Amino acid sequence: MGRWLAGFLHDDGKQVVISGRDEKKLAQAAGQLGIKAATIAEAVSSSDAVVLSVPIDSFESVVKEIAPFIRPDQLIFDITSVKVMPVEIMHRYMKGTVLGAHPMFGPGASSINGQRFVLTPTSGQEADLARKTKQYLEAKSARVIVMTPAEHDDMMSIVLGLSHFIALVTADTLVSLDSLKKASEIGGTTYRMLLTLAESVVSEDPGFYASLQANLPRMGEIHKLFQNKAEDWAELVRNRDSRQFVQRMGDLKDTFAKEDPDFARAYENMYRVAGGF
């Protein structure tokens, strides 16, 4: 995501310089993007704004490394997938104005158009920066949501943590069934959607997903709830309790219809998405 944002800002006419600990990857990124690479000290010292795109588990060490070069007039953003811990660390070490941010999309996005960003200010000064950042991003056709770091992390436990957990358990189940190739050959739209979800997570960096599961605040509770719900539905199937199965599925259908105005087109939307397969 750091590379994606560097490219986006460069294309938008901003003067961008990047830095990193892996010199080979840094040189490769700079060459691909056509922008300048520098040491951490040079990059931070020469910038009006600093964007931190680093793994959650190494966030504090990176912040401590760059803190001596930060000026009080600088703006510092982080784009990690959790917010409470990184924002607290930035407050502890940084002299400039900080703002937690989270792009709710991956580096495979072709443009910023329609993409969601979450901003998490914690003070009046940060709220002012969030307002200006929101105006800038929305002018580029992005969608911006402002909330507290704690609200963000609570929601990410569902939005990211649960969806990633389901994808991993699904992938593990499919591999254990030893029918990946044959199922892919005959699978319909629903199966292809499920497989795409599983593969999209498994194909990424395992360290990132492990760190996310470990750092989001409600994952233990959500894992337990998911396991309980899976067992409830499995019990209905084992008992061939069609009446209760239909009742519970109908209740879910009613709830989704009330909460989601687009629910009636859900099946149609799935085929629209599947058209890209």
Backbone as a ProteinNet text record, in pm:
[ID]
protein_1_A
[PRIMARY]
MGRWLAGFLHDDGKQVVISGRDEKKLAQAAGQLGIKAATIAEAVSSSDAVVLSVPIDSFESVVKEIAPFIRPDQLIFDITSVKVMPVEIMHRYMKGTVLGAHPMFGPGASSINGQRFVLTPTSGQEADLARKTKQYLEAKSARVIVMTPAEHDDMMSIVLGLSHFIALVTADTLVSLDSLKKASEIGGTTYRMLLTLAESVVSEDPGFYASLQANLPRMGEIHKLFQNKAEDWAELVRNRDSRQFVQRMGDLKDTFAKEDPDFARAYENMYRVAGGF
[TERTIARY]
82.1	0	85.3	202.9	293	333.4	363	399.4	280.8	160.3	40.8	17.4	26.1	2.1	110.9	235.2	344	316.9	272.6	240	122.2	21.1	-96.6	-59.8	17.1	55.3	148	237.7	327.4	246.9	150.9	67.9	-19	-45.3	-126	-41.7	85.2	169.9	246.2	240.3	314.2	459.3	549.3	689.8	705.7	737.1	738.1	878.5	919.4	1043.9	1011.2	1066.7	1036.5	1161.9	1139.2	1250.8	1205.8	1301.3	1270	1396.3	1378.9	1493.5	1553.6	1473	1519.6	1565.8	1695.8	1749.4	1713.4	1710.5	1678.2	1533.8	1440.3	1299.6	1279.1	1352.3	1340.4	1382.4	1496	1545.2	1450	1394.3	1299.7	1174.4	1120.7	999.6	1024.4	1137.2	1169.5	1181.4	1243.8	1259	1125.8	1038.8	908.5	820.1	830.3	743.6	802.4	931.7	997.2	1008.5	1033.1	1046.9	1176.6	1210.2	1336.7	1330.9	1439.4	1456.9	1566.8	1555.9	1654.5	1664.7	1762	1770.9	1652.3	1625.1	1513.4	1533.5	1653	1680.6	1656.6	1705.2	1688.2	1542	1472.9	1332.8	1246.3	1262.1	1179	1212.6	1340.8	1383.2	1339.2	1327.3	1296.4	1147.4	1063.7	921.3	833.4	724.1	621	526.5	505.5	417.8	485.6	464.7	525.1	412.2	415.5	316.8	388.3	346.1	407.6	327.6	393.1	331.5	424.8	408.6	499	416.2	470.5	398.5	364.7	249.9	204.3	308.3	368.4	459.3	589.9	624.6	747.4	717.9	591.5	551.6	625.5	630.2	692.8	841.7	909.6	1053.3	1080	994.3	1010.1	982.9	878	845.6	960.6	1015.9	1129	1249.5	1267.2	1380.2	1367.9	1246	1230.8	1199.8	1157.7	1116	1219.2	1351.5	1448.1	1450.8	1400.3	1404	1272.5	1171.9	1041.1	1041.9	985.2	972.7	831.2	815.2	681.1	581.2	630.3	539.1	500.4	550.2	521.8	389.5	333.4	214.3	256.3	206.3	243.7	116.8	108.5	-3.9	46.7	-37.3	-5.8	-122.5	-94.1	-200.1	-207.4	-172.6	-186.1	-333.4	-360	-497.3	-560.8	-484.5	-539.7	-503.1	-573.7	-553.1	-521.1	-575.7	-553.7	-405.3	-339.4	-199.2	-108.9	-120	-32.4	-50.9	-175.8	-199.4	-137.9	-152.4	-92.3	59.7	119.6	265.1	311	239.2	276.6	266.4	162.9	149.9	266.5	314	419.7	554.1	580.9	715	723.4	611.7	617.9	589.8	659.4	637.3	536.5	513.7	423.8	278.2	191.5	49.1	28.7	-29.8	-45.4	-191.6	-213.4	-349.2	-347.4	-424.8	-441	-531.7	-491.5	-570.1	-566.6	-671.6	-676.8	-743.6	-667.5	-728.9	-797.6	-927.7	-1004.9	-1005.4	-888.8	-873.2	-728.2	-699.1	-563.7	-489.4	-361.5	-279.5	-315	-411.5	-455.8	-558.3	-602.8	-701.4	-644.7	-723.7	-676	-681.8	-767.5	-777.5	-835.6	-839.9	-894.4	-1044.8	-1098.3	-1239.5	-1330	-1411.8	-1505.7	-1445.5	-1314	-1250	-1274.4	-1280.4	-1307.3	-1178.3	-1175.4	-1070.4	-1135.8	-1071.9	-1114.5	-1007.3	-1049.9	-959.6	-998.9	-897.3	-926.5	-860.5	-909.7	-852.6	-887.4	-800.5	-824.3	-819.9	-803.5	-797.8	-850.4	-867.9	-913.9	-818.3	-689.8	-588.9	-592.6	-604.8	-613.5	-745.4	-853	-981.2	-973	-898.8	-880.7	-803.3	-698.4	-622	-709.5	-792.6	-882.9	-981.4	-1031.4	-1124.8	-1058.4	-935.2	-863	-830.2	-790.7	-759.4	-884.1	-996.1	-1123.8	-1161.5	-1145.5	-1176.5	-1088.5	-960.5	-867.6	-906.5	-932.8	-965.1	-1099.9	-1198	-1329.6	-1326.9	-1238.3	-1222.6	-1168.5	-1103.1	-1053.1	-1153.2	-1274.9	-1385.3	-1371.8	-1291.2	-1286.1	-1400.2	-1426	-1527	-1455.6	-1486.6	-1412.3	-1506.3	-1468.4	-1543.1	-1451.9	-1502.7	-1425	-1480.9	-1394.4	-1434.9	-1316	-1336.9	-1227.3	-1144.1	-1018.5	-938.6	-1005.3	-1068.4	-1133.3	-1251.5	-1331.5	-1443.3	-1392.5	-1285	-1225.7	-1186.5	-1110.4	-1060.5	-1174.3	-1278	-1393.7	-1459.8	-1478.5	-1541.6	-1451.2	-1319.5	-1228.6	-1225.5	-1257.5	-1265.7	-1370.7	-1474.7	-1580.3	-1546	-1517.6	-1500.1	-1380.6	-1268.6	-1149.2	-1129.8	-1131.9	-1099.7	-1190.2	-1321.6	-1415.3	-1405.7	-1402.4	-1397.4	-1269	-1156.9	-1030.2	-1033.6	-1090.6	-1098.6	-1183.2	-1297.6	-1383.8	-1309.6	-1234.9	-1160.3	-1054.9	-984.2	-878.9	-936.6	-1044.8	-1108.1	-1164.6	-1221.7	-1273.3	-1161.3	-1049.8	-936.2	-884.3	-872.9	-823.5	-919.4	-1049.9	-1150.3	-1142.7	-1131.1	-1123.8	-1000.1	-887.5	-765	-781	-844.2	-863.4	-957	-1049.2	-1140.1	-1071.9	-954.6	-870.6	-944.8	-1022.2	-1097.7	-1088.5	-981.8	-971.6	-985.3	-908.2	-907.1	-1041.8	-1098	-1224.4	-1338	-1340.3	-1446	-1438.3	-1316.8	-1299.7	-1349.7	-1335.4	-1377.5	-1529.2	-1601.4	-1746.7	-1821.9	-1752.4	-1818.4	-1893.3	-2010.2	-2090	-2049.7	-2137.2	-2105.3	-2079.8	-2164.5	-2148.8	-2015.6	-1981.4	-1854.4	-1736.5	-1743.3	-1633.1	-1613.2	-1723.1	-1714.1	-1645	-1684.7	-1625.2	-1477.2	-1443.4	-1304	-1220.6	-1277.1	-1204.6	-1175.4	-1271.6	-1248.9	-1135.3	-1139.9	-1036.7	-899.7	-892.5	-763.7	-708.8	-796.8	-749.4	-678.3	-718.1	-651.7	-527.4	-539.8	-427	-308.9	-337	-229.9	-146	-190.7	-120.8	-18.8	41.6	148.1	91.9	131.2	78.7	108.2	224.5	260.9	164	119.1	23.2	-107	-157.9	-286.3	-276.7	-164.8	-145.4	-142	-71.7	-62	-198	-276.8	-408.9	-499.1	-499.8	-582.3	-539.7	-408.8	-357.9	-383.2	-393.1	-400.6	-540.4	-633.7	-770.5	-835.4	-913.2	-952	-1056.2	-1142.5	-1255.1	-1244	-1125.9	-1118.1	-1149.7	-1107.6	-1139.8	-1289.8	-1360.3	-1506.2	-1572.3	-1522.8	-1582.5	-1555.3	-1432.8	-1401.9	-1497	-1517.2	-1603.9	-1747.5	-1796.1	-1931.6	-1947.4	-1848.8	-1853.3	-1856.9	-1773.6	-1771.4	-1906.6	-1965.7	-2096.4	-2204.7	-2202.6	-2303.2	-2285.8	-2160.9	-2135.3	-2189.6	-2169.3	-2218.8	-2371.1	-2434.2	-2580.7	-2638.2	-2581.7	-2631.5	-2598.7	-2481.9	-2445.7	-2541.5	-2583.9	-2678	-2812.3	-2857.5	-2983.2	-2972.1	-2857.7	-2837.6	-2828.3	-2753.3	-2739.6	-2876.2	-2962.3	-3094.2	-3199.9	-3157	-3251.2	-3372.6	-3343.9	-3450.3	-3481.2	-3550.8	-3579.9	-3667.8	-3760.2	-3850.4	-3773	-3684	-3606.1	-3503.6	-3448.3	-3353.9	-3421.5	-3542.7	-3616.5	-3651.6	-3690.5	-3727.3	-3608.2	-3495.2	-3377	-3327.4	-3329.1	-3286.9	-3383.4	-3511.9	-3610.3	-3590.3	-3556.1	-3529.4	-3408.5	-3305	-3187.2	-3223.5	-3304.4	-3346.5	-3420.2	-3509.2	-3584.6	-3492.1	-3394	-3302.4	-3217.3	-3162.8	-3081.6	-3164.1	-3289.7	-3376.4	-3401.4	-3410.7	-3432	-3305.6	-3189.4	-3063.3	-2999	-3022.4	-2952.7	-3052.9	-3058.2	-3154.8	-3129	-3007.5	-2972.3	-2989.2	-3043.6	-3049.1	-3127.8	-3235.4	-3319.8	-3243.7	-3134.6	-3056.2	-2929	-2922.1	-2799.4	-2757.9	-2851.5	-2818.6	-2776.3	-2848.1	-2813.4	-2674.6	-2645.2	-2513.7	-2401.8	-2427.4	-2326.4	-2292.1	-2392.3	-2365.5	-2293.1	-2322.3	-2253.2	-2104	-2073.3	-1934.7	-1870.1	-1942.3	-1890.3	-1862	-1921.5	-1897.3	-1752.9	-1678.2	-1537	-1448.7	-1506.5	-1426.5	-1394
-121	0	125.7	119.2	233.8	265.6	161.1	179.2	235.4	183.6	230.9	379.4	418.7	558.3	650	601.8	681.9	708.4	604.9	621	714.1	702.1	788.2	934.7	962.4	1100.5	1157.7	1073.8	1117	1153.2	1069	1095.1	1219.6	1254.2	1371.9	1499.7	1488	1606.4	1638.5	1550	1573.7	1528.7	1596.9	1555.7	1448.2	1328.2	1213.3	1155.3	1122.4	1050	932.3	815.3	696.3	644.4	570.7	510.9	376.9	295.2	165.2	94.5	-11.3	-83.8	-182	-229.9	-325.7	-248.1	-231.2	-147.4	-201	-332.1	-390.2	-358.5	-379.5	-350.3	-200.8	-120.6	24.3	71.2	21.8	61.4	15.4	-104.6	-157.5	-71.6	-34.4	47.4	185.1	244.4	377.6	375.2	270.8	259.1	240.8	156.9	131.9	255.5	332.6	449	575.6	571.2	690.1	802	766.8	866.6	844.3	939.3	937.5	847.1	774.2	698.1	763.5	756	820.2	743.3	779.2	721.2	770.7	702.6	743.4	886	918.7	1053.2	1157.9	1132.2	1226.9	1240.5	1127.8	1130.5	1206.5	1176.2	1240.5	1388.5	1419.5	1558.2	1650.2	1597.3	1681	1692.1	1629.3	1619.1	1707.2	1753.1	1824.3	1726.7	1611.2	1508	1372.9	1287.9	1154.4	1052.1	953.1	844.5	716.2	655.1	531.8	411.9	326.9	204	89.4	35.6	-68.2	-175.7	-296.9	-402	-360.3	-405.2	-369.7	-406.5	-525.2	-573.5	-495.3	-423.4	-343.5	-194.3	-159	-18.6	65.9	20.2	101.3	121.7	17.5	32.5	131.3	133.3	228.4	370.5	387.2	520.3	573.8	488.9	532.1	568.3	498.6	525.3	660	695.8	820.4	940.3	915.1	1024.1	1136.7	1107.3	1216.8	1313.8	1271.3	1355.6	1430.5	1404.7	1467	1608.8	1702.9	1841.7	1867.5	1965.1	1995.8	2040.5	2093.3	2142.9	2035.6	1914.5	1808.8	1739	1677.1	1594.5	1449	1363.5	1222.1	1137.7	1054.9	964.2	820.4	732.2	589	520.6	411.1	340.3	193	162.7	25	-13.1	-141.7	-191.8	-189.2	-155.1	-127.4	16.5	76.1	218.3	254.7	188.7	229.2	227.2	115.5	101.1	194.9	201.8	292.4	440	482.7	623.2	655	564	585.8	593.2	508.7	509.3	639.2	685.6	811.1	927.2	929.8	1034.6	1031.5	912.4	897.9	950.4	931	961.2	1081.9	1119.8	1218.8	1360.6	1458.1	1598.5	1665.2	1611.4	1672.4	1635.8	1676.7	1642.2	1506.6	1412.5	1276.9	1251.4	1157.8	1116.2	971	889	750.4	742.4	663.6	646.3	499.4	455.6	316.4	309.4	287.2	263.5	127.2	126.5	2.4	-71	-84.3	-155.7	-198.3	-284.7	-335.9	-271.4	-302.3	-241.7	-287.3	-378	-417.7	-322	-222.1	-126.2	-47.6	-34.3	34.7	186.3	235.9	380	405.2	531.4	569.5	591.9	594	624.7	525.5	577.4	493.9	417	424.5	349.5	417	336	387.9	410.6	520.7	549.9	576.5	530.2	564.5	654.2	763.4	855	856.6	859.7	844.8	955.3	1078.3	1186.6	1169.5	1223.1	1211.8	1346.6	1456	1589.5	1690.7	1814.4	1918.5	1942.4	1941.4	1962	1848.6	1726.6	1611.7	1612.8	1658.9	1667.2	1766.7	1876.2	1972.9	1910.4	1834	1764.7	1661	1590.4	1490.9	1557.4	1675.2	1746.6	1782.7	1833.4	1870.2	1746.3	1638.9	1514.4	1458	1465	1417.1	1495.9	1627.5	1710.9	1672.9	1650.8	1614	1480.2	1380	1247.1	1245.1	1315	1316.2	1390.5	1488.8	1557.2	1462.4	1352.2	1248.3	1133.6	1155.3	1058.6	940.1	954.1	851.6	873.9	774.2	783.9	779.1	872.8	887.1	877.7	795.1	781.2	823.6	905.1	952.1	887.8	828.7	767.5	765.5	723.6	715.2	590.1	586.6	465.3	341.3	357	241.5	192.3	285.5	246	173.7	224.7	161.1	17.4	-3.2	-137.2	-233.2	-183.1	-266.5	-313.2	-222.1	-258.9	-346.3	-323	-403.6	-548.7	-572.1	-710.3	-787.4	-717.1	-778.8	-771.2	-648.2	-623.8	-700.6	-700.4	-771.7	-904	-898.4	-1017.3	-1135.2	-1112.9	-1222.1	-1272.2	-1180.9	-1224.5	-1300.2	-1255.1	-1326.2	-1464	-1469.8	-1597	-1697.5	-1652.9	-1740.6	-1789.4	-1699.4	-1737.6	-1843.4	-1826.7	-1922.1	-2058.5	-2057.8	-2184.9	-2253.9	-2175.5	-2231.4	-2293.4	-2220.7	-2272	-2402	-2405.6	-2524.9	-2642.2	-2614.3	-2718.5	-2772.2	-2681.5	-2723.5	-2809.8	-2771.6	-2849.8	-2987.5	-2992.8	-3120.3	-3213.4	-3158.3	-3240.5	-3297.5	-3244	-3295.8	-3299.5	-3194.5	-3190.8	-3053.7	-2981.4	-2844.2	-2837.2	-2920.5	-2912.5	-2951.4	-3063	-3110.4	-3014.7	-2963.3	-2871	-2741.8	-2698	-2576.3	-2595.4	-2717.1	-2744.8	-2744.3	-2787.4	-2800.1	-2699.1	-2626.3	-2534.9	-2422.7	-2387.9	-2279.5	-2145.2	-2047.4	-1910.4	-1897.3	-1957.8	-1946.2	-2004.8	-2121.9	-2183.8	-2098	-2040.8	-1959.2	-1834.4	-1779.3	-1665.5	-1706.8	-1822.7	-1873.1	-1901.6	-1964.8	-1997.3	-1870.8	-1771	-1645.4	-1578.8	-1579.9	-1524.7	-1598	-1731	-1810.2	-1785.1	-1788.1	-1771.6	-1630.7	-1530.3	-1392.2	-1367.7	-1439.8	-1426.5	-1514.4	-1640.4	-1733.9	-1688.9	-1616.8	-1573.7	-1458.9	-1398.4	-1281.8	-1321.8	-1220.5	-1240.3	-1300.5	-1422.3	-1483.8	-1402.5	-1337.3	-1259.2	-1145.8	-1080.6	-970.3	-1020.1	-1132.4	-1182.7	-1235.8	-1295.9	-1341.3	-1223.2	-1117.4	-998	-931.9	-929.1	-867	-943.9	-1077	-1157	-1138	-1120.8	-1107.4	-968.7	-866.5	-729.1	-669	-725.8	-673.7	-714.2	-625.1	-644.2	-751	-788	-876.4	-1014.3	-1051	-1171.9	-1298	-1305.9	-1424.2	-1444.1	-1334.5	-1337.8	-1375.3	-1318.7	-1344.5	-1487.3	-1536.5	-1675.3	-1770.8	-1745	-1832.6	-1827.8	-1706.3	-1692.5	-1765	-1751.9	-1819.2	-1971.1	-2022.5	-2166.8	-2214.3	-2135	-2172.5	-2172.4	-2070.5	-2063.9	-2178.4	-2212	-2323.7	-2453.5	-2471.2	-2592.1	-2594.3	-2478.4	-2471.8	-2518	-2465.7	-2502.7	-2648.7	-2694.1	-2834	-2927.7	-2886.7	-2968.5	-2979.6	-2868.6	-2874.1	-2971.8	-2970.5	-3059.4	-3204.4	-3227.4	-3364.9	-3422.9	-3338.5	-3384.9	-3379.7	-3335.9	-3319.3	-3235.4	-3130.7	-3045.1	-2935.9	-2971.9	-2878.4	-2762.8	-2790	-2684.9	-2573.3	-2611.9	-2511.7	-2444.6	-2521	-2464.9	-2352.3	-2383.4	-2284.5	-2162.2	-2186.2	-2076	-1983.4	-2041.3	-1959.2	-1887.1	-1954.2	-1888.1	-1775.4	-1798.1	-1693.4	-1573	-1596.8	-1486.6	-1405.1	-1475.3	-1405.8	-1321.9	-1380.3	-1309	-1180.5	-1186.7	-1069.1	-961.7	-1003.8	-908.6	-838.4	-915.1	-855.1	-760.3	-796.4	-711.2	-576.7	-577.3	-452.3	-366.6	-431.5	-359.8	-314	-387.9	-361.1	-329.1	-202.6	-166.9	-237.4	-289.3	-356.2	-508.2	-555.5	-699.3	-776.2	-717.2	-786.6	-819	-747.1	-771.5	-850.8	-913.8	-982.9	-1091.7	-1174.5	-1284.8	-1228.9	-1126.5	-1060.9	-998.1	-935.9	-872.8	-975.5	-1093.1	-1197.7	-1236.1	-1248.7	-1283.7	-1172.1	-1047.2	-935	-939.1	-965.8	-979.3	-1100	-1210.2	-1333.9	-1321.2	-1221.1	-1202.6	-1172.7	-1126.8	-1098.7	-1221.1	-1335.5	-1457.5	-1519.2
0	0	0	61.2	56.3	-86.5	-162	-302.8	-381.5	-353.4	-422.9	-395.4	-267.8	-232.2	-287.8	-287.7	-345.1	-492.6	-564.1	-705.3	-726.4	-642.1	-653.2	-630.7	-526.1	-494.4	-601.7	-651.3	-759.5	-884.4	-920	-1037.1	-1017.9	-892.1	-862.2	-855.3	-891.6	-898.3	-771.6	-673.4	-549.3	-565	-495.9	-494.6	-387.3	-430.1	-340.1	-330.2	-207.9	-185.2	-94.1	-124.2	-45.1	23.1	131.1	203.3	260.7	300.7	358.6	401.4	478.3	531.5	432.5	337.3	237.3	114.3	97.5	-9.2	-147.8	-164.3	-294.1	-333.4	-239.9	-267.1	-287.4	-211.3	-222.7	-360.9	-407.2	-540	-649.2	-632.7	-730.9	-737.2	-620.4	-615.9	-675.2	-640.7	-691.9	-844	-896.4	-1040.8	-1111.1	-1053.2	-1113.8	-1111.6	-1004.5	-989.1	-1051.3	-1076.2	-1129.9	-1028.7	-902.4	-797.6	-721.1	-636.3	-564.5	-441.8	-418.5	-295.7	-213.7	-81.8	5.7	135.4	217.1	349.9	431.9	542.5	627.6	677.1	719.3	769.5	661.7	540.6	430.5	390.8	381.3	337.8	436.9	566.4	667.8	680.9	683	703.5	590.4	470	354	324.4	404.4	371.3	458.3	399.7	474.9	543.7	479.5	534.5	522.4	621.2	624.1	633.1	544.5	547.6	585.9	695	743.7	694.2	616.4	566.7	601.6	721.1	772.8	842.6	859.7	931.5	1074.3	1122.4	1256.2	1361	1348	1451.2	1458.5	1352.3	1356.3	1363	1385.2	1380.1	1483.5	1606.7	1711.6	1685.8	1640.3	1615.4	1502.8	1400.7	1290.9	1338.8	1417.9	1470.7	1556.3	1640.6	1723.8	1637.9	1526.6	1438.4	1368.6	1328.2	1253.4	1342.1	1466.3	1555.6	1568.3	1577.3	1591.5	1473.5	1358.9	1239.2	1215.4	1298.8	1282.1	1339	1263.1	1307	1359.5	1449	1501.9	1395.9	1282.8	1178.8	1076.9	1093.4	997	1025.6	920.4	931.1	917.1	1005.6	1002.7	994.9	892	872.3	884.2	938.2	927	858.6	789	715.9	755.8	880.5	927.6	938.8	950.5	952.4	1090.5	1193.7	1326.4	1360	1456	1479	1623.2	1722.3	1860.9	1895.2	1870.5	1905.4	1824.8	1691.1	1615.4	1651.1	1672.9	1707.9	1843.3	1938.4	2070.8	2061.6	1978.6	1962.9	1897.1	1795.7	1731.6	1829.6	1911.9	2013.1	2111.3	2141.8	2241.2	2191.3	2060.3	2009.9	1915.4	1852.4	1745.6	1795.7	1736.2	1770.2	1677.5	1559.4	1462.4	1486.6	1393.5	1399.3	1334	1407.5	1355.7	1321	1230	1194.9	1151.9	1222.3	1181.1	1059.3	961.2	839.2	798.1	730.5	685	548.6	441.9	311	313.1	287.5	296.1	162.5	103.5	-22.7	-33	-126.6	-141.1	-256.4	-270.2	-375.2	-516	-528.8	-660.9	-720.6	-641.9	-691.8	-809.5	-915.5	-1035.2	-1021.5	-930.9	-909.4	-771.5	-732.8	-602.7	-609.8	-728.7	-749.9	-675.7	-583.7	-509.6	-394	-374.1	-266.6	-131.4	-26	108.3	187.2	260.9	357.7	492.9	600.9	735.8	797.6	860.1	930	1077.3	1166.4	1309.8	1393.1	1385.8	1467.8	1615.1	1701.9	1846.3	1917.7	1843.7	1904.3	1803.4	1848.6	1758.9	1644.3	1673.3	1569.7	1467.5	1516.3	1425.8	1348.1	1411.7	1342.7	1226.8	1245.9	1137.9	1022.1	1055.1	951.1	881.4	958.6	899.8	803.6	840.3	753.6	620.1	626.2	504.2	420.3	487.7	416.8	350.5	421.4	367.7	242.2	247	130.9	11.6	38.7	-69.2	-131.5	-48.3	-99.7	-170.7	-115.5	-179	-312.1	-324.1	-452.5	-559.5	-513.7	-604.8	-619.6	-569.8	-581.1	-486.2	-380	-276.4	-176.9	-95.2	10.3	144.3	234.5	359.2	479.2	576.7	701.4	815.5	907	1021.6	1147.9	1230.1	1355.8	1450.4	1574	1668.9	1641.6	1689.2	1672	1731.3	1848.4	1911.9	1829.5	1775.6	1689.6	1565.4	1508.6	1390.2	1419.1	1526.7	1555.7	1587	1654.3	1684.3	1555.6	1459.9	1333.5	1246.7	1251.6	1170.8	1217	1344.1	1391.5	1313.1	1268.5	1187.9	1039.5	993.6	850.6	793.5	865.2	819.9	893.6	1024.8	1103.7	1074.2	1074	1049.8	906.6	809.6	669.8	639.5	693.7	672.5	739.7	860.3	933.4	855.9	804.7	725.3	601.3	536.4	416	447.7	558.2	594.4	631.9	709.4	747.1	623.4	532.6	408	324.9	312.1	235.1	295.5	428.4	496.9	475.5	477	455.1	312.6	215.4	75.2	49.7	106.4	89.4	153.2	270	339.1	263.1	186.6	106.4	-17.7	-50.2	-159.5	-293.2	-320.9	-446.7	-512.7	-487.6	-537.6	-689	-759.5	-905.2	-963.9	-918.6	-975	-941.6	-816.9	-777.2	-857.7	-887.9	-967.3	-1109.6	-1160.5	-1298.3	-1313.2	-1209.7	-1222.5	-1136.7	-1053.1	-960.6	-1030.7	-976.1	-1029.9	-971.6	-990	-950.6	-800.7	-718.4	-573.6	-528.9	-582.1	-544.5	-589.5	-709.9	-759.4	-673.2	-624.1	-532.8	-402.8	-349.8	-226	-245.6	-357.2	-385.6	-403.3	-468.5	-487.9	-354.7	-263.2	-129	-59.3	-61.7	4.7	-57.2	-190.3	-257.7	-241.5	-237.7	-226.1	-93.3	11.1	140.7	146.5	105.4	114	27.9	-80.2	-170.4	-114.5	-5	49.5	156.7	219.4	318	447	485.1	607.4	733	737.1	854.3	880.6	772.7	787.7	847.7	795.5	842.3	985.6	1019.1	1157.2	1252.1	1212.6	1295.6	1313.3	1206.2	1213	1308.9	1298.3	1388.5	1533.8	1555.6	1691.7	1750.4	1667.3	1717.7	1717.6	1643.9	1649.3	1780.7	1842	1982.2	2010.8	1916.3	1947.5	1884.1	1836	1756.1	1836	1960.2	2039.8	2053	2082.5	2094.9	1962.3	1851.9	1720.8	1675	1697.7	1663.4	1735.8	1864	1943.7	1893.1	1861.6	1810.9	1677.7	1589.6	1459.9	1478.5	1568.5	1594.8	1648.7	1738.5	1794.9	1687.8	1601.7	1495.9	1395.9	1364.8	1273.2	1332.3	1461.3	1526.7	1530.6	1551.9	1552.4	1418.4	1309.7	1176.3	1143.2	1186.9	1163.1	1236.4	1355.1	1432.3	1360.2	1300.2	1224	1107.9	1039.9	925.5	971.8	1080.6	1131.6	1169.3	1226.2	1270.9	1161	1043.6	931.2	972.6	1049.4	1101.7	1000.1	893.6	785.7	832.4	921.7	968.9	1038.7	1128.8	1201.5	1109.4	1016.2	918.7	839	787	708.1	793.4	918.4	1007.6	1031.5	1061.9	1091.3	966.8	853.7	730.1	693.9	717.3	692	781.8	908.8	1001.5	954.9	908	856.4	734.5	646.8	525.9	561.9	660.9	704.2	761	840.5	902.3	797.4	703.3	597.7	512.2	484.7	402.3	469.6	603.1	676.9	681.1	692.1	711.1	581.2	472.6	346.5	236.1	191	86.4	-46.7	-64.6	-189.8	-180.8	-67.9	-42.5	-148.8	-198.6	-296.6	-424.4	-450.1	-571.5	-542	-425	-383.4	-482.3	-523.5	-615.5	-750.9	-795.5	-921.4	-913.6	-798.1	-779.9	-782.3	-725.4	-727	-870.7	-954.8	-1095.6	-1168.6	-1128.8	-1190.5	-1156.7	-1029.2	-986.1	-1053.2	-1056.9	-1113.2	-1261.9	-1326	-1467	-1498.6	-1394	-1415.1	-1404.1	-1367.6	-1351.3	-1486.3
[MASK]
+++++++++++++++++++++++++++++++++++++++++++++++++++++++++++++++++++++++++++++++++++++++++++++++++++++++++++++++++++++++++++++++++++++++++++++++++++++++++++++++++++++++++++++++++++++++++++++++++++++++++++++++++++++++++++++++++++++++++++++++++++++++++++++++++++++++++++++++++++++

